[in-house]
C-alpha cells in the first residue's frame, strides 16, 4: 500500500518535531525569514534577544526543515 511508507515518514517527522521546543522552531524560522541565513548567525541573534538556544539546536532545526545556509545573509541581525 502506498500509504504505509508515507505514514512512516510522517511519524518520523512528528518524532523529530517533538524533540524541539515549538518556540525554538518558530523563533529560528522567523530569524531565517528575516534574512539571517546560517545556524550560527541565527543562534547569535536569538541569544542577543535573550533567547536561550544553542547553535546545535539551531543547526538541527536547519537540518530538519532543510533550510539552506547562506553566509551572504544578514550578519547577526543585531
JOCORRA-V141987 format. One record per helix or strand of 2 or more residues. SS is the DSSP state (a for helix, b for strand). FROM is the first residue (numbers start at 0). LEN is the number of residues. If there is no record, write none. Layout:
BEGIN
SS|FROM|LEN / SS|FROM|LEN
END
This chain:
BEGIN
a|1|17 / a|21|12 / a|38|10 / a|54|10
END
